[in-house]
């Protein structure tokens, strides 16, 4: 007689040996999985770098190189996206990818309007 204590649980037809554990296959995924315990450090570095280097960038581009004022939307949008992602306890991959995206976008803005 099966009771709750000894009833077999079969959610799938696969046994434990048949299930496959997904492992990261590229170096970036392995690195980011190792950095998961430092997610707060990545968030703080992201905020410091953006606050020091990238938030003053639109003012420099607008007033010195006559860039249009709408470039402020890109910089502030990425800054607040990083802020919200970090404060809402997003994963390490989200925080690092947003940080890298903000670096690339701001560098592209700098290259477009300076060169």
DSSP file (Angstrom, degrees, kcal/mol; ACC not computed):
  #  RESIDUE AA STRUCTURE BP1 BP2  ACC     N-H-->O    O-->H-N    N-H-->O    O-->H-N    TCO  KAPPA ALPHA  PHI   PSI    X-CA   Y-CA   Z-CA
    1    1 A X              0   0    0      0, 0.0     2,-0.4     0, 0.0     5,-0.1   0.000 360.0 360.0 360.0 129.8    0.0    0.0    0.0
    2    2 A X        +     0   0    0      3,-0.0     2,-0.2     2,-0.0     5,-0.1  -0.731 360.0 175.3 -90.9 131.5    1.4    3.4   -1.0
    3    3 A X     >  -     0   0    0     -2,-0.4     4,-1.3     1,-0.0     3,-0.3  -0.665  49.1 -92.5-119.3-179.4    1.2    6.3    1.4
    4    4 A X  T  4 S+     0   0    0     -2,-0.2     3,-0.1     1,-0.2    -2,-0.0   0.843 122.5  55.5 -63.9 -32.3    2.5    9.8    1.2
    5    5 A X  T  4 S+     0   0    0      1,-0.2    -1,-0.2     3,-0.0    -3,-0.0   0.824 122.7  21.0 -74.4 -31.3    5.7    8.7    2.9
    6    6 A X  T  4 S+     0   0    0     -3,-0.3     2,-0.2    -5,-0.1    -1,-0.2   0.297  86.7 125.7-122.8  11.8    6.7    5.9    0.6
    7    7 A X     <  -     0   0    0     -4,-1.3     2,-0.2    -3,-0.1    -5,-0.0  -0.517  64.7-115.3 -71.7 134.8    4.9    6.7   -2.7
    8    8 A X        -     0   0    0     -2,-0.2     2,-0.7     1,-0.1    -1,-0.1  -0.506  22.9-141.1 -72.0 137.0    7.2    6.9   -5.7
    9    9 A X        +     0   0    0     -2,-0.2     2,-0.5     2,-0.0     3,-0.1  -0.886  24.5 173.7-101.4 118.0    7.4   10.3   -7.3
   10   10 A X        +     0   0    0     -2,-0.7     3,-0.1     1,-0.1    -2,-0.0  -0.844  13.6 156.9-127.1  94.7    7.6   10.1  -11.0
   11   11 A X  S    S+     0   0    0     -2,-0.5     2,-0.3     3,-0.1    -1,-0.1   0.820  73.7  19.0 -84.0 -34.3    7.4   13.5  -12.6
   12   12 A X  S    S-     0   0    0      2,-0.3    -1,-0.1    -3,-0.1     0, 0.0  -0.813  74.4-120.4-128.5 171.2    9.1   12.5  -15.8
   13   13 A X  S    S+     0   0    0     -2,-0.3     2,-0.3    -3,-0.1    -1,-0.0   0.549  85.0  96.2 -87.2  -8.0    9.8    9.2  -17.5
   14   14 A X        -     0   0    0      1,-0.1    -2,-0.3     2,-0.0     2,-0.1  -0.584  68.5-136.4 -85.8 143.9   13.5    9.8  -17.4
   15   15 A X    >>  -     0   0    0     -2,-0.3     4,-1.0     1,-0.1     3,-0.7  -0.397  32.4 -99.0 -86.6 174.2   15.7    8.4  -14.7
   16   16 A X  T 34 S+     0   0    0      1,-0.2     3,-0.3     2,-0.2    -1,-0.1   0.838 123.0  53.5 -65.0 -33.3   18.4   10.3  -13.0
   17   17 A X  T 34 S+     0   0    0      1,-0.2    -1,-0.2     3,-0.0    -3,-0.0   0.735 106.4  53.8 -74.7 -20.8   21.1    8.8  -15.1
   18   18 A X  T <4 S+     0   0    0     -3,-0.7    -1,-0.2     2,-0.1    -2,-0.2   0.708  87.8  94.2 -86.1 -20.3   19.3    9.8  -18.3
   19   19 A X     <  -     0   0    0     -4,-1.0     2,-0.5    -3,-0.3    -4,-0.0  -0.473  69.0-140.6 -74.8 144.6   18.9   13.5  -17.4
   20   20 A X        -     0   0    0     -2,-0.2     2,-0.6     2,-0.0    -2,-0.1  -0.884   4.3-139.3-109.0 132.7   21.6   15.8  -18.7
   21   21 A X        -     0   0    0     -2,-0.5     2,-0.4     1,-0.0    -2,-0.0  -0.808  21.9-128.6 -92.1 125.1   23.1   18.6  -16.7
   22   22 A X        -     0   0    0     -2,-0.6     2,-0.4     3,-0.0    -1,-0.0  -0.596  29.9-174.3 -74.9 124.7   23.6   21.7  -18.8
   23   23 A X        -     0   0    0     -2,-0.4     2,-0.1     1,-0.0     7,-0.1  -0.914  32.3-100.1-117.6 147.0   27.1   23.0  -18.4
   24   24 A X        -     0   0    0     -2,-0.4     3,-0.0     1,-0.1    -1,-0.0  -0.393  31.0-167.8 -64.6 142.1   28.5   26.2  -19.8
   25   25 A X        +     0   0    0     -2,-0.1     2,-0.3    -3,-0.0    -1,-0.1   0.634  60.0  62.2-109.3 -17.2   30.5   25.6  -22.9
   26   26 A X  S  > S-     0   0    0      1,-0.1     4,-1.7     0, 0.0     5,-0.1  -0.723  82.4-116.5-111.5 165.3   32.3   28.9  -23.5
   27   27 A X  H  > S+     0   0    0     -2,-0.3     4,-2.7     1,-0.2     5,-0.2   0.828 110.8  58.0 -68.0 -33.4   34.9   30.7  -21.4
   28   28 A X  H  > S+     0   0    0      2,-0.2     4,-2.7     1,-0.2    -1,-0.2   0.921 107.1  47.1 -64.9 -43.1   32.7   33.8  -20.9
   29   29 A X  H  > S+     0   0    0      2,-0.2     4,-2.2     1,-0.2    -1,-0.2   0.892 112.8  49.8 -65.1 -38.7   29.9   31.7  -19.3
   30   30 A X  H  X S+     0   0    0     -4,-1.7     4,-1.7     2,-0.2    -2,-0.2   0.927 112.3  47.8 -64.5 -44.1   32.4   29.9  -17.1
   31   31 A X  H  X S+     0   0    0     -4,-2.7     4,-1.4     1,-0.2    -2,-0.2   0.924 112.9  47.8 -62.7 -44.7   34.0   33.2  -16.0
   32   32 A X  H  < S+     0   0    0     -4,-2.7     4,-0.3     1,-0.2    -1,-0.2   0.854 109.0  53.6 -68.1 -33.6   30.6   34.8  -15.3
   33   33 A X  H >< S+     0   0    0     -4,-2.2     3,-0.8     1,-0.2    -1,-0.2   0.859 109.2  49.5 -66.7 -33.8   29.5   31.7  -13.3
   34   34 A X  H >< S+     0   0    0     -4,-1.7     3,-0.5     1,-0.2    -1,-0.2   0.789 108.9  53.4 -72.8 -27.0   32.6   32.0  -11.2
   35   35 A X  G >< S+     0   0    0     -4,-1.4     3,-1.8     1,-0.2    -1,-0.2   0.389  77.2 101.3 -87.9   3.4   31.9   35.8  -10.6
   36   36 A X  G X  S+     0   0    0     -3,-0.8     3,-1.0     1,-0.3    -1,-0.2   0.803  77.2  56.5 -61.3 -29.4   28.4   35.2   -9.3
   37   37 A X  G <  S+     0   0    0     -3,-0.5    -1,-0.3     1,-0.2     3,-0.3   0.645 104.7  54.2 -77.2 -11.9   29.5   35.6   -5.7
   38   38 A X  G <>  +     0   0    0     -3,-1.8     4,-2.1     1,-0.2    -1,-0.2  -0.045  67.8 122.9-107.1  29.9   30.9   39.1   -6.6
   39   39 A X  H <> S+     0   0    0     -3,-1.0     4,-1.9     1,-0.2    -1,-0.2   0.847  73.4  52.5 -64.2 -34.4   27.7   40.5   -8.1
   40   40 A X  H  > S+     0   0    0     -3,-0.3     4,-2.5     2,-0.2    -1,-0.2   0.890 108.0  51.4 -67.8 -38.5   27.6   43.4   -5.7
   41   41 A X  H  > S+     0   0    0      2,-0.2     4,-2.6     1,-0.2     5,-0.2   0.908 109.5  49.9 -63.8 -41.9   31.2   44.3   -6.6
   42   42 A X  H  X S+     0   0    0     -4,-2.1     4,-2.2     2,-0.2    -1,-0.2   0.887 110.9  50.3 -63.8 -38.4   30.3   44.3  -10.3
   43   43 A X  H  X S+     0   0    0     -4,-1.9     4,-2.3     2,-0.2    -2,-0.2   0.930 112.0  46.5 -65.2 -45.2   27.3   46.5   -9.6
   44   44 A X  H  X S+     0   0    0     -4,-2.5     4,-2.5     2,-0.2    -2,-0.2   0.903 112.3  49.8 -65.9 -40.9   29.4   49.0   -7.6
   45   45 A X  H  X S+     0   0    0     -4,-2.6     4,-2.7     1,-0.2     5,-0.3   0.908 110.5  51.7 -63.0 -40.9   32.1   49.1  -10.2
   46   46 A X  H  X S+     0   0    0     -4,-2.2     4,-2.2    -5,-0.2     5,-0.2   0.922 111.7  45.6 -60.9 -45.4   29.5   49.7  -12.9
   47   47 A X  H  X S+     0   0    0     -4,-2.3     4,-2.3     2,-0.2    -2,-0.2   0.894 114.5  47.8 -66.9 -40.1   28.0   52.6  -11.0
   48   48 A X  H  X S+     0   0    0     -4,-2.5     4,-2.2     2,-0.2     5,-0.3   0.935 113.5  46.4 -67.5 -46.2   31.3   54.2  -10.2
   49   49 A X  H  X>S+     0   0    0     -4,-2.7     4,-2.5     1,-0.2     5,-0.8   0.917 116.5  44.4 -64.3 -43.2   32.7   53.9  -13.8
   50   50 A X  I  X>S+     0   0    0     -4,-2.2     5,-2.3    -5,-0.3     4,-0.7   0.896 113.6  50.4 -69.3 -38.1   29.5   55.3  -15.3
   51   51 A X  I  <5S+     0   0    0     -4,-2.3    -2,-0.2    -5,-0.2    -1,-0.2   0.856 119.6  35.4 -67.9 -34.3   29.2   58.0  -12.8
   52   52 A X  I  <5S+     0   0    0     -4,-2.2    -2,-0.2    -5,-0.2     4,-0.2   0.901 133.0  19.7 -86.6 -43.8   32.7   59.2  -13.2
   53   53 A X  I  <5S+     0   0    0     -4,-2.5    -3,-0.2    -5,-0.3     4,-0.2   0.846 127.5  34.5 -98.5 -37.9   33.3   58.7  -16.9
   54   54 A X  I  X<S+     0   0    0     -5,-0.8     4,-0.6    -4,-0.7     3,-0.3   0.776 104.6  61.3-101.4 -27.0   30.0   58.4  -18.8
   55   55 A X  T  4<S+     0   0    0     -5,-2.3     4,-0.4     1,-0.2     3,-0.4   0.873 108.6  45.6 -69.5 -34.6   27.5   60.7  -17.1
   56   56 A X  T  > S+     0   0    0     -6,-0.2     4,-1.9    -5,-0.2    -1,-0.2   0.636  93.6  85.9 -77.4 -11.2   29.6   63.8  -17.9
   57   57 A X  H  > S+     0   0    0     -3,-0.3     4,-2.7     1,-0.2     5,-0.2   0.886  83.9  51.8 -60.1 -44.4   30.2   62.7  -21.4
   58   58 A X  H  X S+     0   0    0     -4,-0.6     4,-3.1    -3,-0.4     5,-0.3   0.897 108.8  51.7 -62.0 -37.2   27.0   64.2  -22.9
   59   59 A X  H  > S+     0   0    0     -4,-0.4     4,-2.3     2,-0.2     5,-0.3   0.922 111.7  47.2 -63.2 -42.1   27.8   67.6  -21.4
   60   60 A X  H  X>S+     0   0    0     -4,-1.9     4,-1.8     1,-0.2     5,-0.7   0.927 116.4  43.5 -62.8 -45.4   31.2   67.4  -23.0
   61   61 A X  H  X5S+     0   0    0     -4,-2.7     6,-2.0     3,-0.2     4,-0.8   0.887 116.7  46.0 -70.1 -38.5   29.8   66.3  -26.4
   62   62 A X  H  X5S+     0   0    0     -4,-3.1     4,-0.5     4,-0.2    -2,-0.2   0.939 122.0  33.1 -71.4 -46.5   26.9   68.8  -26.4
   63   63 A X  H  <5S+     0   0    0     -4,-2.3    -2,-0.2    -5,-0.3    -1,-0.2   0.748 130.0  31.5 -86.4 -23.5   28.8   71.9  -25.3
   64   64 A X  H  <5S+     0   0    0     -4,-1.8    -3,-0.2    -5,-0.3    -2,-0.1   0.846 130.5  27.6-100.1 -42.4   32.2   71.3  -26.9
   65   65 A X  H  <<S-     0   0    0     -4,-0.8    -3,-0.2    -5,-0.7    -2,-0.1   0.244 100.4-118.0-109.0  12.9   31.5   69.3  -30.1
   66   66 A X     <  +     0   0    0     -4,-0.5    -4,-0.2     1,-0.2     2,-0.1   0.856  50.9 169.1  54.4  42.4   28.0   70.5  -30.8
   67   67 A X        -     0   0    0     -6,-2.0    -1,-0.2    -9,-0.2     2,-0.0  -0.488  42.5 -93.7 -77.6 154.1   26.4   67.1  -30.5
   68   68 A X    >   -     0   0    0     -2,-0.1     3,-1.3     1,-0.1     4,-0.1  -0.345  29.9-121.4 -68.6 153.6   22.6   66.9  -30.4
   69   69 A X  T >  S+     0   0    0      1,-0.3     3,-1.6     2,-0.1     4,-0.2   0.678 100.8  77.8 -71.9 -17.8   20.9   67.0  -27.0
   70   70 A X  T >> S+     0   0    0      1,-0.3     3,-1.1     2,-0.2     4,-0.6   0.601  73.1  79.5 -71.8  -8.1   19.2   63.6  -27.5
   71   71 A X  H <> S+     0   0    0     -3,-1.3     4,-1.6     1,-0.2     3,-0.3   0.727  79.2  71.9 -68.6 -17.9   22.4   61.7  -26.9
   72   72 A X  H <> S+     0   0    0     -3,-1.6     4,-2.6     1,-0.2     5,-0.3   0.821  87.9  62.8 -62.3 -30.7   21.7   62.4  -23.2
   73   73 A X  H <> S+     0   0    0     -3,-1.1     4,-2.2    -4,-0.2    -1,-0.2   0.893 102.2  49.1 -62.2 -41.1   18.9   59.8  -23.5
   74   74 A X  H  X S+     0   0    0     -4,-0.6     4,-2.3    -3,-0.3     5,-0.2   0.942 114.3  43.6 -65.1 -48.0   21.3   57.0  -24.3
   75   75 A X  H  X S+     0   0    0     -4,-1.6     4,-2.1     1,-0.2    -2,-0.2   0.941 118.9  41.7 -66.4 -48.0   23.7   57.7  -21.4
   76   76 A X  H  X S+     0   0    0     -4,-2.6     4,-2.7     2,-0.2     5,-0.2   0.868 113.0  55.0 -68.7 -35.2   21.0   58.3  -18.8
   77   77 A X  H  X S+     0   0    0     -4,-2.2     4,-1.9    -5,-0.3    -2,-0.2   0.927 111.4  43.3 -62.5 -44.7   19.0   55.3  -20.1
   78   78 A X  H  X S+     0   0    0     -4,-2.3     4,-2.2     2,-0.2    -2,-0.2   0.870 113.0  53.1 -69.5 -35.8   21.9   52.9  -19.8
   79   79 A X  H  X S+     0   0    0     -4,-2.1     4,-2.2    -5,-0.2    -2,-0.2   0.947 113.0  42.6 -63.2 -47.7   22.8   54.4  -16.4
   80   80 A X  H  X S+     0   0    0     -4,-2.7     4,-2.6     2,-0.2     5,-0.2   0.815 110.6  56.6 -71.5 -28.6   19.3   53.9  -15.0
   81   81 A X  H  X S+     0   0    0     -4,-1.9     4,-2.4    -5,-0.2    -1,-0.2   0.921 110.2  45.4 -64.9 -42.4   19.1   50.4  -16.6
   82   82 A X  H  X S+     0   0    0     -4,-2.2     4,-2.4     2,-0.2    -2,-0.2   0.903 113.0  51.0 -64.8 -40.7   22.2   49.4  -14.7
   83   83 A X  H  X S+     0   0    0     -4,-2.2     4,-2.2     2,-0.2    -2,-0.2   0.931 113.3  43.6 -62.9 -46.5   20.9   51.0  -11.5
   84   84 A X  H  X S+     0   0    0     -4,-2.6     4,-1.5     2,-0.2    -1,-0.2   0.901 113.9  50.9 -67.8 -40.4   17.6   49.2  -11.7
   85   85 A X  H  <>S+     0   0    0     -4,-2.4     5,-2.1    -5,-0.2    -2,-0.2   0.905 113.7  44.9 -64.6 -40.6   19.2   45.8  -12.7
   86   86 A X  H ><5S+     0   0    0     -4,-2.4     3,-0.9     1,-0.2    -2,-0.2   0.879 114.8  46.6 -71.4 -37.3   21.7   46.0   -9.8
   87   87 A X  H 3<5S+     0   0    0     -4,-2.2    -1,-0.2     1,-0.2    -2,-0.2   0.693 107.7  56.6 -79.9 -17.7   19.1   47.1   -7.2
   88   88 A X  T 3<5S-     0   0    0     -4,-1.5    -1,-0.2    -5,-0.2    -2,-0.2   0.189 115.0-113.1 -97.5  18.1   16.6   44.5   -8.2
   89   89 A X  T < 5 +     0   0    0     -3,-0.9    -3,-0.2     1,-0.1    -2,-0.1   0.896  50.6 176.9  53.2  49.7   19.1   41.6   -7.7
   90   90 A X      < -     0   0    0     -5,-2.1    -1,-0.1     1,-0.2    -5,-0.0  -0.260  36.6 -84.4 -69.9 169.0   19.4   40.6  -11.3
   91   91 A X     >  -     0   0    0      1,-0.1     4,-1.9     4,-0.0     5,-0.2  -0.193  36.2-106.0 -73.8 168.8   21.9   37.9  -12.2
   92   92 A X  H  > S+     0   0    0      1,-0.2     4,-2.5     2,-0.2     5,-0.3   0.853 118.5  56.0 -64.4 -35.8   25.6   38.4  -12.8
   93   93 A X  H  > S+     0   0    0      1,-0.2     4,-2.5     2,-0.2     5,-0.2   0.904 107.0  49.1 -66.3 -40.1   25.2   38.0  -16.5
   94   94 A X  H  > S+     0   0    0      2,-0.2     4,-2.3     1,-0.2     5,-0.2   0.927 113.4  46.3 -63.6 -45.1   22.6   40.8  -16.8
   95   95 A X  H  X S+     0   0    0     -4,-1.9     4,-2.0     2,-0.2    -2,-0.2   0.920 115.9  44.3 -66.3 -44.0   24.7   43.2  -14.8
   96   96 A X  H  X S+     0   0    0     -4,-2.5     4,-2.6     2,-0.2     5,-0.2   0.910 113.6  50.0 -69.2 -41.4   27.9   42.5  -16.7
   97   97 A X  H  X S+     0   0    0     -4,-2.5     4,-2.5    -5,-0.3    -2,-0.2   0.900 112.2  47.7 -65.0 -39.5   26.2   42.6  -20.1
   98   98 A X  H  X S+     0   0    0     -4,-2.3     4,-2.4    -5,-0.2    -1,-0.2   0.891 111.7  51.1 -66.0 -38.3   24.5   45.9  -19.3
   99   99 A X  H  X S+     0   0    0     -4,-2.0     4,-2.0    -5,-0.2    -2,-0.2   0.929 112.8  44.6 -63.7 -45.7   27.8   47.3  -18.1
  100  100 A X  H  X S+     0   0    0     -4,-2.6     4,-2.5     2,-0.2    -2,-0.2   0.895 112.6  52.4 -66.5 -39.7   29.6   46.2  -21.3
  101  101 A X  H  X S+     0   0    0     -4,-2.5     4,-2.6    -5,-0.2     5,-0.2   0.903 109.1  49.6 -62.9 -40.5   26.8   47.5  -23.4
  102  102 A X  H  X S+     0   0    0     -4,-2.4     4,-2.2     2,-0.2     5,-0.2   0.884 110.5  50.3 -67.9 -36.6   26.9   50.9  -21.7
  103  103 A X  H  X S+     0   0    0     -4,-2.0     4,-2.2     2,-0.2    -2,-0.2   0.944 113.5  45.3 -62.9 -46.8   30.7   51.1  -22.2
  104  104 A X  H  X S+     0   0    0     -4,-2.5     4,-2.2     2,-0.2    -2,-0.2   0.910 113.7  48.3 -65.8 -42.5   30.4   50.2  -25.9
  105  105 A X  H  X S+     0   0    0     -4,-2.6     4,-2.3     1,-0.2    -1,-0.2   0.924 113.6  46.7 -65.1 -43.6   27.5   52.6  -26.5
  106  106 A X  H  X S+     0   0    0     -4,-2.2     4,-2.1    -5,-0.2    -1,-0.2   0.868 112.2  50.1 -68.9 -35.3   29.2   55.5  -24.8
  107  107 A X  H  X S+     0   0    0     -4,-2.2     4,-2.5    -5,-0.2    -1,-0.2   0.880 110.0  51.2 -67.8 -36.7   32.5   54.9  -26.6
  108  108 A X  H  X S+     0   0    0     -4,-2.2     4,-2.6     2,-0.2    -2,-0.2   0.910 109.0  50.6 -65.7 -41.0   30.6   54.8  -29.9
  109  109 A X  H  X S+     0   0    0     -4,-2.3     4,-2.1     2,-0.2     5,-0.2   0.917 111.0  49.5 -59.9 -42.5   29.0   58.1  -29.0
  110  110 A X  H  X S+     0   0    0     -4,-2.1     4,-1.8     1,-0.2     5,-0.4   0.921 113.2  45.8 -63.3 -43.8   32.4   59.5  -28.3
  111  111 A X  H  X S+     0   0    0     -4,-2.5     4,-1.5     1,-0.2    -2,-0.2   0.874 111.3  52.8 -67.7 -36.7   33.9   58.3  -31.5
  112  112 A X  H  < S+     0   0    0     -4,-2.6    -2,-0.2     1,-0.2    -1,-0.2   0.930 118.7  32.6 -65.3 -44.7   30.9   59.5  -33.6
  113  113 A X  H  < S+     0   0    0     -4,-2.1    -1,-0.2    -5,-0.2    -2,-0.2   0.672 122.0  44.8 -92.8 -16.2   31.0   63.1  -32.4
  114  114 A X  H  <        0   0    0     -4,-1.8    -3,-0.2    -5,-0.2    -2,-0.2   0.850 360.0 360.0 -92.3 -39.6   34.7   63.6  -31.8
  115  115 A X     <        0   0    0     -4,-1.5    -2,-0.2    -5,-0.4    -3,-0.1   0.456 360.0 360.0 -90.8 360.0   36.1   62.0  -34.9
